Amino acid sequence: MSATRAMPAPQATEMPLRARLGFMAMVLGMFMAILDIQIVSASISEIQAGLAASPDEASWVQTSYLIAEIVMIPLSGFLSRLLSTRVLFTASAAGFTFFSLACAMASNLGTMIVFRAAQGFIGGAMIPTVFAASFLMFPGNKRAGATVIIGLTATLAPTIGPTLGGWLTQSFSWHWLFLINVPIGALIAFAVWSTVDIDRPDRSLLARFDWWGLLFMAAFLGSLEYVMEEGPRWDWLADAGVRNLSLLAAVAGVLFFWRALTQAEPIVDLRAFRNRNFAIGCLFSFTVGIGLYGSVYLLPLFLGRVRGYNSMQIGEVMFITGVCMFLTAPFAGRLLARTDPRLMLAAGLLLFFVAIWQTAQLTADSAFPELAFPLGLRGVAMMLTMAPVNQIALGTMPPAQLKGAAGLYNLMRNAGGAIGLAMINTLVTDRSYAHRTHLAESLNWARPYVGEYQSTLSAAMAGRLGDASDVAALGRIKSLVVQQGLVLAYNDTLLLMAGCFLLSLPLVLLLQRPKKAGGGGEAH
C-alpha cells in the first residue's frame, strides 16, 4: 500500500474524565445535527399549515437544510485547522442553537427556509469534526469504543428522527422540533468550550484561503443536492430548473476539481484519496448512505401509503432497528478491538444484504410480525458495518490530513443518501407504473374471476350505495391495482438496494488492515 503511515499515537491507560465529557458532548452535537435532517419529515404537513405554504413549497424546509449542510461538511476540515477543533465546534453548536430558535419563531416560509439553511450550514461542521476528534483524542487501545459510539450515533439519529419528530408534533406542536435543540445546544457549546483542547489554530491559512474554490464547491454541491432532491419529483431534465442546475453542477464541478488539484492550499484536500483504505472506505460509506437513508425513507413510505399508518405507528414498527443497534453496540466495540475489522466489515455487509433482501418480501398485509426480523437484523448489520468502515477509512490517515479526510468521508455518506433517495423515488415511480400496467392488462373481462369479484364487491356495497355500487366496485378494484403496483415497486427497489451491498463485498479484499494505533495523534 502506498499511503503514508501515521506515527503511532501515545498509548494511555485511562482517558481523563474531562476529555471523555468533552467527547460525549461533541457526539451529542453530531447527533442533533444529523437528527435534524429527518426530524421534520413526519411533520411537513403541520409545518406547511402553520406557515400557510403549499406541499411543494413546504418540502424546502428539509431540502434547504440538506443543501446547506452538504456544503459545510467538506469545508469543515479547512475551518478546523484554521480555527481549531474547540473554536469551530463551539461556534457550530452555538450557531445551530441560535438558528433552531429562529426556526421555531419563523412566521412565514421564506424566513423558515433562510433559517433552516443557516442551521444546516453552521451545524454541519459538527458532524465530520467528531470523526476527526475521535482519532486525535483517543489512543489506539481506546479508539474502538469511540468508533462504535460514533457509528451508533450517526446511524441511530436518522432512524429515530421521524419517530421523535412525529411524537413532538402530536404531543406539543411543530415548533418543538426546533425548540428542543435550544437548551441541549447551549449546554453542548458550553461543555465543548470548557473541556476540549486538542489542537491549535493555524491563522496563516486565512491568507491562503481559496475563495474561488469555496464558490465553485458551494455551486457544485448545492446544485447537485437540489437535482438529487427535486429531480424525481419534476421528471428530471424535463423541468427547466432541474436542467439548469444540472448544467451548473457540471460546470462548477469541473472548476472545483481544477482548483482542488492545482492550488497549494485547496479548500478540500483531495490527496486523501491516494490512501487506498480511505478511497475504498469512502465507497463503503457511500453504500452505507444508500442503505441507511434509503431504508429509513422507503419503509415508512410503504407503511404510510400501503398500510395507512400514522407517524407514531410507523415509529413503533421502525423502533426495533434502534433497539438492535443499542444491543449490538457493546458487542461491536469488543469485536472491533479484538478482531480484524475487515472480517467484521464483510460480515456486516453480508448481513445488510440479507436484511434488505428479507425486507423485499413485502405484501399489502406486511406489518410488525413480518418486518421485525429484517428490521432488527438491519440494526445489527448497521453497527457491524459502520464501526469498521470508520476505522478502516480514517485509521491509516496521517494527522495532517485527518480533518479534511473526515469531511470527505462524511460527504460520501451524505452523497450516497442523496443519490440513493433520488434513485429510490425514480424507481418507485417507474416500476409502480410498469406493474400497474401489467396488472391492468391481466384484469380483463375475458377472465371469469374478474367479473365474479366485481359482482361480489358490488353486491356488498349495494346496501349503502344503491345504483352507484357498480362504479364503487370498479373504483375499489382500481385502488387495489395501484396498491399492489406500489408493493411490487417497493420490493424491486429494495432488491436493488440489497444488490449494492452484495456487489461491494469483494472490495473488502483490497483493504489493508489498519494498525490499532494508526491515524491520529496530536495535531499540534
C-alpha positions in Angstrom: 0.0 0.0 0.0 1.4 3.4 -1.0 -0.5 5.5 1.6 1.6 7.4 4.2 1.5 5.8 7.6 1.0 7.9 10.7 3.3 7.6 13.6 1.6 5.6 16.5 -0.2 7.7 19.0 0.9 7.6 22.6 -0.8 4.7 24.4 -2.7 5.9 27.5 -4.2 3.5 30.0 -7.1 5.8 31.0 -8.8 8.8 29.3 -9.1 11.8 31.6 -12.7 12.5 32.7 -12.6 15.9 31.2 -11.7 14.5 27.8 -14.4 11.9 28.0 -17.0 14.5 28.9 -15.9 16.7 26.0 -16.0 13.9 23.5 -19.5 12.9 24.6 -20.7 16.5 24.3 -19.4 16.5 20.7 -21.1 13.2 19.9 -24.4 14.7 21.2 -23.9 17.7 19.0 -23.3 15.5 16.0 -26.5 13.5 16.9 -28.5 16.8 16.9 -27.1 17.9 13.5 -27.9 14.5 11.9 -31.3 14.2 13.7 -32.5 17.5 12.3 -32.2 16.2 8.7 -35.1 13.7 9.3 -36.9 15.2 12.4 -39.2 17.4 10.2 -40.0 14.6 7.6 -43.0 13.3 9.6 -44.4 16.8 10.4 -44.1 18.5 7.0 -47.9 18.8 6.7 -48.2 20.5 10.1 -45.3 22.9 9.3 -47.0 23.6 5.9 -50.3 24.5 7.6 -48.5 26.7 10.2 -46.6 28.7 7.6 -49.5 28.8 5.0 -47.4 27.1 2.4 -48.2 24.6 -0.4 -46.9 21.0 -0.1 -44.2 21.6 -2.8 -43.0 24.8 -1.0 -43.0 23.1 2.4 -40.6 20.4 1.2 -37.9 23.2 1.1 -37.9 23.1 4.9 -36.0 19.9 4.6 -34.2 20.5 1.3 -32.7 23.8 2.3 -31.1 22.2 5.4 -29.7 19.3 3.3 -28.2 21.6 0.7 -26.5 23.9 3.2 -25.2 21.0 5.3 -23.6 19.2 2.4 -21.7 22.3 1.5 -20.3 22.7 5.0 -19.2 19.1 5.6 -16.1 19.1 3.3 -15.3 22.7 4.3 -15.1 21.8 8.0 -11.7 20.2 7.6 -10.1 23.5 6.5 -12.1 25.5 9.1 -11.0 23.2 11.9 -7.3 23.7 11.0 -7.9 27.5 10.7 -9.8 27.9 14.0 -9.1 24.8 16.0 -11.5 22.0 16.8 -12.6 23.7 20.0 -13.5 27.0 18.4 -15.1 25.5 15.4 -17.3 23.1 17.3 -18.3 25.6 19.9 -19.3 28.2 17.2 -21.1 25.5 15.2 -23.1 24.3 18.3 -23.9 27.9 19.3 -25.0 28.9 15.7 -27.0 25.7 15.4 -28.8 26.6 18.6 -29.5 30.2 17.7 -31.0 29.3 14.3 -33.0 26.5 15.8 -34.7 29.1 18.0 -35.1 31.3 14.9 -36.8 28.4 13.0 -39.3 27.9 15.9 -40.2 31.6 15.7 -40.5 31.8 11.9 -43.8 33.2 10.8 -43.6 32.5 7.0 -42.0 30.1 4.7 -39.3 32.5 3.4 -37.8 33.1 6.7 -38.1 29.5 7.7 -36.1 28.4 4.6 -33.4 31.0 5.3 -33.1 29.9 9.0 -33.1 26.2 8.1 -30.3 26.8 5.6 -28.3 28.7 8.2 -29.0 25.9 10.7 -27.8 23.2 8.4 -24.7 25.1 7.2 -23.4 26.1 10.6 -24.5 22.9 12.3 -23.0 20.7 9.6 -19.5 21.4 10.9 -20.2 19.3 14.0 -20.6 16.0 12.0 -17.1 15.4 10.5 -15.3 17.2 13.3 -16.4 14.4 15.7 -14.9 11.8 13.4 -11.5 13.5 13.3 -11.6 14.3 17.0 -12.0 10.6 17.9 -8.7 9.8 16.3 -7.0 12.9 17.8 -8.3 12.4 21.4 -8.2 8.6 21.8 -5.2 6.4 21.9 -5.3 3.2 19.8 -6.3 1.0 22.7 -9.4 3.1 23.4 -10.3 4.0 19.8 -12.6 1.0 19.1 -15.1 2.1 21.7 -15.2 5.7 20.4 -15.6 4.5 16.8 -18.6 2.4 17.8 -20.2 5.3 19.7 -19.9 7.5 16.6 -21.2 4.7 14.4 -24.2 4.2 16.6 -24.9 7.9 16.8 -24.6 8.5 13.0 -26.9 5.7 12.2 -29.4 6.0 15.0 -30.2 9.7 14.5 -31.8 9.3 11.1 -33.5 6.1 12.2 -35.4 7.7 15.1 -35.7 11.2 13.6 -39.2 10.7 12.0 -40.5 9.0 15.1 -39.3 11.7 17.5 -40.5 14.4 15.2 -43.9 12.9 14.9 -44.2 12.5 18.7 -43.1 16.1 19.4 -45.6 17.4 16.9 -48.5 15.4 18.1 -47.8 15.9 21.8 -46.9 19.6 21.6 -46.6 21.5 18.3 -44.2 21.5 15.3 -42.3 24.4 17.0 -40.9 21.9 19.4 -39.0 20.2 16.6 -36.6 23.2 16.9 -37.1 24.3 20.5 -35.9 21.0 21.8 -32.4 21.9 20.4 -32.1 25.2 22.4 -31.2 24.0 25.9 -29.3 21.0 24.7 -27.3 23.0 22.1 -26.4 25.7 24.7 -25.2 23.0 27.1 -23.1 21.4 24.3 -21.5 24.7 23.3 -20.5 25.4 26.9 -19.3 21.8 27.6 -17.1 21.7 24.5 -15.6 25.1 25.1 -14.8 24.1 28.7 -13.4 20.6 28.1 -11.9 20.2 24.5 -8.4 21.4 23.8 -6.7 19.0 21.3 -5.1 21.3 18.7 -4.1 24.8 17.9 -5.4 27.2 15.2 -3.3 28.0 12.2 -4.4 31.5 11.3 -1.9 31.7 8.5 -4.3 29.6 6.4 -6.6 32.6 6.1 -4.2 34.4 3.9 -4.2 31.4 1.5 -8.0 30.8 1.7 -9.3 29.8 -1.8 -12.4 31.9 -2.1 -13.0 30.8 -5.7 -12.7 27.2 -4.6 -15.4 27.8 -2.0 -17.6 29.4 -4.5 -17.2 26.5 -7.0 -17.7 23.9 -4.3 -20.9 25.6 -3.0 -22.3 25.8 -6.5 -21.4 22.2 -7.3 -22.6 20.5 -4.2 -25.6 22.8 -3.7 -26.8 22.3 -7.3 -26.1 18.6 -7.2 -28.1 18.2 -3.9 -31.0 20.1 -5.4 -31.0 18.0 -8.5 -31.0 14.8 -6.5 -33.8 16.0 -4.2 -36.1 17.6 -6.8 -35.2 15.6 -9.9 -37.5 12.6 -9.3 -40.5 14.9 -8.4 -40.2 17.0 -11.6 -39.2 14.3 -14.1 -35.5 15.2 -14.1 -34.4 17.2 -17.2 -37.9 17.8 -18.3 -38.0 20.6 -15.8 -36.2 23.8 -16.6 -35.0 24.4 -13.1 -33.5 20.9 -12.7 -32.0 21.1 -16.2 -30.3 24.5 -15.5 -29.0 23.4 -12.1 -27.7 20.1 -13.6 -25.7 22.2 -16.1 -24.5 24.5 -13.3 -23.4 21.4 -11.2 -21.4 20.0 -14.1 -19.6 23.3 -14.9 -19.0 24.2 -11.2 -17.8 20.6 -10.5 -15.2 20.8 -13.2 -14.0 24.1 -11.9 -14.0 22.9 -8.3 -11.9 19.8 -9.1 -9.5 22.0 -11.1 -9.0 24.4 -8.1 -8.7 21.5 -5.7 -6.0 19.8 -7.8 -3.9 22.9 -8.7 -4.0 25.1 -5.5 -1.2 24.9 -2.9 -3.8 25.2 -0.2 -7.1 23.9 -1.6 -10.4 24.3 0.1 -10.7 20.5 0.1 -7.6 18.3 0.0 -8.4 15.5 -2.4 -4.9 14.0 -1.9 -6.5 11.8 0.9 -7.9 9.6 -1.9 -4.3 8.4 -2.6 -4.7 6.3 0.5 -6.2 3.1 -0.7 -8.0 2.3 2.5 -9.5 5.7 2.6 -10.7 5.7 -1.0 -12.3 2.2 -0.6 -13.7 3.2 2.8 -15.4 6.2 1.1 -17.0 3.8 -1.4 -18.3 1.8 1.5 -19.5 5.0 3.2 -21.4 5.8 0.0 -23.0 2.4 0.1 -23.9 2.7 3.7 -25.6 6.0 3.0 -27.8 4.4 0.4 -28.8 1.7 2.9 -29.2 4.0 5.9 -31.2 6.8 4.4 -32.9 4.6 1.7 -34.3 2.1 4.2 -35.3 4.8 6.7 -37.2 6.5 3.8 -38.7 3.6 1.9 -40.2 1.5 4.8 -42.1 4.4 6.3 -43.3 5.2 2.8 -44.7 1.7 2.5 -46.2 1.7 6.0 -47.9 5.1 5.3 -49.1 4.7 1.7 -50.0 1.0 1.7 -50.8 0.2 5.4 -52.2 3.6 6.2 -50.1 4.0 9.4 -49.6 7.4 11.1 -46.3 8.7 12.2 -46.5 7.1 15.7 -47.4 3.7 14.3 -44.6 3.9 11.8 -42.2 4.8 14.6 -43.3 1.8 16.6 -42.5 -0.6 13.8 -39.2 1.1 12.9 -38.2 1.2 16.6 -36.9 -2.3 16.5 -33.9 -1.2 14.4 -32.8 1.3 17.0 -33.2 -1.3 19.8 -31.0 -3.8 18.0 -28.4 -1.1 17.3 -28.1 -0.4 21.0 -27.9 -4.0 21.9 -25.2 -4.7 19.3 -23.1 -1.6 20.1 -21.2 -3.1 23.1 -20.6 -6.4 21.2 -19.4 -4.5 18.2 -16.9 -2.4 20.3 -15.3 -5.5 21.7 -15.2 -7.3 18.4 -13.6 -4.3 16.7 -10.9 -4.1 19.4 -10.0 -7.8 19.1 -10.5 -8.9 15.5 -9.6 -7.8 12.0 -12.0 -5.0 11.1 -12.1 -6.3 7.5 -13.7 -9.5 8.7 -16.2 -7.6 10.7 -17.0 -5.3 7.8 -17.5 -8.3 5.5 -19.9 -9.9 8.0 -21.8 -6.6 8.3 -22.2 -6.1 4.6 -23.4 -9.7 4.2 -26.0 -9.3 7.0 -27.1 -5.9 5.5 -27.7 -7.7 2.2 -29.7 -10.4 3.9 -31.7 -7.9 5.9 -32.8 -5.8 2.9 -33.4 -8.9 0.8 -35.7 -10.3 3.5 -37.4 -6.9 3.7 -38.1 -7.2 0.0 -40.8 -9.8 0.5 -43.4 -7.1 1.2 -47.1 -7.8 0.7 -50.1 -5.5 1.3 -50.6 -7.2 4.7 -46.9 -6.9 5.9 -46.8 -5.4 9.4 -44.6 -5.7 12.6 -44.6 -9.5 12.8 -43.3 -9.8 9.3 -40.9 -6.9 9.4 -39.5 -7.3 12.9 -36.7 -9.8 12.0 -35.3 -8.0 8.9 -35.5 -4.6 10.6 -33.8 -5.9 13.7 -31.1 -7.6 11.5 -30.6 -4.4 9.7 -29.8 -2.7 13.0 -27.2 -5.4 13.8 -25.8 -5.1 10.3 -25.6 -1.3 10.6 -23.4 -1.5 13.7 -21.2 -4.3 12.3 -20.7 -2.2 9.1 -20.4 1.4 10.3 -17.8 0.9 13.1 -15.2 -1.0 11.0 -15.7 1.3 8.0 -14.8 4.3 10.2 -11.7 2.6 11.5 -10.6 1.4 8.1 -11.2 4.7 6.2 -9.6 7.0 8.8 -7.4 4.7 10.8 -4.4 5.0 8.4 -4.6 8.7 7.7 -1.8 10.9 8.9 -2.8 13.6 11.4 -2.2 16.4 9.0 -4.8 15.0 6.6 -7.2 13.6 9.1 -9.6 16.6 9.4 -10.0 17.1 5.7 -10.4 13.4 5.2 -13.2 13.2 7.8 -15.1 15.8 5.9 -14.8 13.9 2.6 -15.7 10.7 4.3 -18.9 12.1 5.7 -19.7 13.8 2.4 -19.6 10.5 0.7 -22.2 9.1 3.1 -24.5 12.0 2.6 -24.0 11.8 -1.2 -24.9 8.1 -1.0 -28.1 9.1 0.8 -29.0 11.8 -1.7 -28.3 9.7 -4.7 -30.0 6.7 -3.1 -33.2 8.7 -2.4 -33.2 10.0 -5.9 -32.8 6.5 -7.3 -35.5 5.2 -5.0 -38.0 7.8 -5.9 -37.4 7.3 -9.6 -37.5 3.5 -9.4 -40.7 3.5 -7.3 -42.4 5.8 -9.9 -41.2 3.9 -12.9 -41.7 0.4 -11.5 -45.1 1.1 -10.0 -46.3 2.4 -13.4 -45.0 -0.7 -15.1 -46.6 -3.1 -12.5 -49.9 -1.2 -12.7 -49.9 -1.5 -16.5 -49.2 -5.3 -16.3 -51.8 -5.9 -13.6 -54.4 -3.8 -15.5 -53.7 -5.9 -18.6 -54.4 -9.1 -16.6 -57.7 -7.7 -15.2 -59.9 -8.0 -18.3 -63.5 -9.3 -18.7 -62.3 -12.4 -20.5 -61.2 -13.8 -17.2 -64.2 -15.1 -15.2 -62.8 -14.3 -11.8 -62.7 -10.6 -12.6 -66.4 -10.4 -13.3 -67.1 -12.6 -10.2 -65.0 -10.4 -8.0 -66.6 -7.2 -9.3 -70.1 -8.6 -8.8 -69.2 -9.7 -5.2 -67.9 -6.2 -4.4 -70.9 -4.6 -6.0 -73.3 -6.7 -4.0 -71.6 -6.0 -0.8 -71.8 -2.2 -1.4 -75.4 -2.2 -2.8 -76.9 -1.7 0.6 -75.0 1.5 1.2 -74.6 2.9 -2.3 -77.5 1.5 -4.3 -77.1 2.1 -8.1 -73.6 3.5 -7.5 -72.3 0.2 -6.2 -71.0 -0.9 -9.6 -68.9 2.2 -10.0 -67.7 1.9 -6.5 -66.7 -1.7 -7.0 -64.6 -0.7 -10.1 -63.0 2.1 -8.0 -62.1 -0.5 -5.4 -60.5 -2.7 -8.0 -58.6 0.2 -9.3 -57.3 1.1 -5.9 -56.2 -2.5 -5.3 -54.2 -2.4 -8.6 -52.5 0.8 -7.5 -51.7 -0.6 -4.1 -50.3 -3.9 -5.5 -48.3 -2.0 -8.0 -46.7 0.1 -5.2 -45.9 -3.0 -3.2 -44.2 -4.7 -6.1 -42.3 -1.5 -6.9 -41.1 -1.2 -3.3 -39.8 -4.8 -3.5 -38.0 -4.2 -6.7 -36.3 -1.1 -5.2 -35.3 -3.0 -2.0 -33.8 -5.8 -4.1 -31.6 -3.3 -6.0 -30.5 -1.8 -2.7 -29.6 -5.2 -1.4 -27.6 -5.8 -4.6 -25.5 -2.7 -3.9 -24.2 -4.3 -0.6 -23.6 -7.6 -2.3 -21.6 -6.1 -5.1 -19.5 -4.0 -2.7 -18.5 -7.1 -0.7 -15.4 -8.1 -2.9 -13.9 -4.6 -2.3 -13.0 -5.9 1.2 -10.3 -8.0 -0.3 -8.5 -4.8 -1.5 -8.3 -3.3 2.0 -5.2 -3.3 4.3 -5.7 -3.9 8.0 -5.2 -0.6 9.8 -2.8 -0.6 12.8 -4.5 -0.2 16.1 -2.6 2.9 16.9 -2.7 4.3 13.4 -4.3 7.5 12.2 -4.3 10.2 14.8 -2.2 11.6 17.5 -1.5 15.1 18.3 -2.3 17.7 15.6 -0.2 20.5 17.0 
